[in-house]
Amino acid sequence: VQLQASGGGTVQAGGSLRLSCAASGRTFSSYIMGWFRQAPGKERERVAAISWNGINTIYADSVKGRFTISRDNAKNTVYLQMNSLKPEDTAVYLCAAGSGWPLVSWAYWGQGTQVTVSS
């Protein structure tokens, strides 16, 4: 599976962005999908994950109520809608594909897209 993330950019605090991650291959619908982020000097953090059928989702406490993960298996794409953005959300956002729920083993990674939130 190859993953291509897009949709990052620079936004003011309180604004919104929607990230997309397009996957190649015919087995996209069998994978759990997730979004991670990594800021300079910080450890990689899992932001959100979604089950293969989109029914189950998990969010980091820091983004609950502000971010929404979704997927469209017909389009081989997973999304991350980010609202009420804060400067501390600034990071490179990466998408990943894996298996196992809720203890996911992440096997495939995209290249990341930069999100910068200005105060």
C-alpha positions in Angstrom: 0.0 0.0 0.0 1.3 3.4 -0.9 -0.1 6.5 0.9 -0.1 10.1 -0.3 -1.1 12.8 2.2 -2.2 16.2 1.1 -4.2 19.3 2.3 -1.7 20.8 4.7 -1.0 24.5 4.8 -0.9 27.6 7.0 -4.0 28.7 8.9 -4.7 31.1 11.7 -5.7 29.9 15.1 -9.4 29.0 15.1 -9.4 28.0 11.5 -9.9 24.7 9.8 -8.2 22.4 7.4 -9.0 19.0 5.8 -6.3 16.5 5.2 -6.6 13.7 2.7 -4.7 10.5 2.3 -5.0 8.6 -0.9 -4.0 5.0 -1.0 -3.0 2.8 -3.9 -4.0 -0.9 -4.1 -7.2 -2.8 -4.0 -7.1 -3.8 -0.4 -7.5 -0.3 1.2 -10.9 -1.3 2.7 -9.2 -4.1 4.7 -6.8 -1.7 6.6 -7.2 0.3 9.7 -6.2 3.9 8.8 -4.7 6.5 11.1 -3.3 10.0 11.3 -0.2 10.8 13.2 1.7 14.1 13.8 5.2 15.0 14.7 6.4 18.4 15.8 10.0 19.4 16.0 11.6 18.0 19.2 8.5 15.9 20.1 7.6 12.3 19.8 5.3 11.1 17.1 1.7 11.2 18.3 -1.3 9.2 17.1 -4.0 11.8 16.4 -6.8 9.5 15.2 -7.6 6.1 13.8 -10.6 4.5 12.1 -11.6 0.9 11.6 -11.9 -0.7 8.2 -15.6 -0.1 8.0 -15.5 3.4 9.5 -17.7 2.5 12.5 -15.0 2.7 15.2 -12.8 5.7 15.7 -10.2 6.7 18.3 -8.9 10.1 19.0 -6.0 11.6 21.1 -7.4 13.6 24.0 -5.7 16.7 22.7 -7.9 16.7 19.5 -11.2 15.2 20.8 -14.2 17.4 19.8 -12.1 19.3 17.2 -10.9 16.7 14.7 -12.9 14.1 12.8 -11.4 11.1 10.9 -13.5 9.6 8.1 -12.9 7.3 5.2 -14.3 6.6 1.8 -13.4 3.1 0.7 -14.8 3.6 -2.8 -12.2 6.4 -3.2 -9.4 4.7 -1.3 -9.1 7.8 0.8 -9.1 8.7 4.5 -9.7 12.2 5.7 -8.9 14.3 8.8 -11.2 17.3 9.3 -9.5 19.7 11.7 -11.5 22.5 13.3 -10.7 25.1 15.9 -7.0 24.7 15.2 -4.5 25.8 17.8 -0.8 26.8 17.5 0.1 23.6 19.3 -1.4 21.6 16.4 1.5 22.7 14.2 3.3 19.6 13.0 3.9 17.3 10.1 0.8 15.1 9.7 1.3 11.6 8.4 -1.2 8.9 7.4 -0.7 5.2 8.1 -2.3 1.9 7.4 -2.3 -1.1 9.6 -4.1 -4.0 11.2 -5.5 -5.0 14.5 -8.0 -3.1 16.7 -7.6 -1.3 18.9 -3.9 -2.2 19.3 -3.0 -1.4 15.7 0.2 -2.6 14.1 1.1 0.2 11.6 2.7 -1.3 8.5 2.6 1.5 5.9 3.3 5.2 6.1 2.8 8.2 3.9 5.3 11.0 3.4 3.5 13.7 5.5 2.0 17.1 5.0 2.9 20.2 7.0 0.3 22.0 9.0 1.2 25.4 10.5 -1.2 27.2 12.8 -0.3 30.8 13.5 -1.5 32.7 16.6 
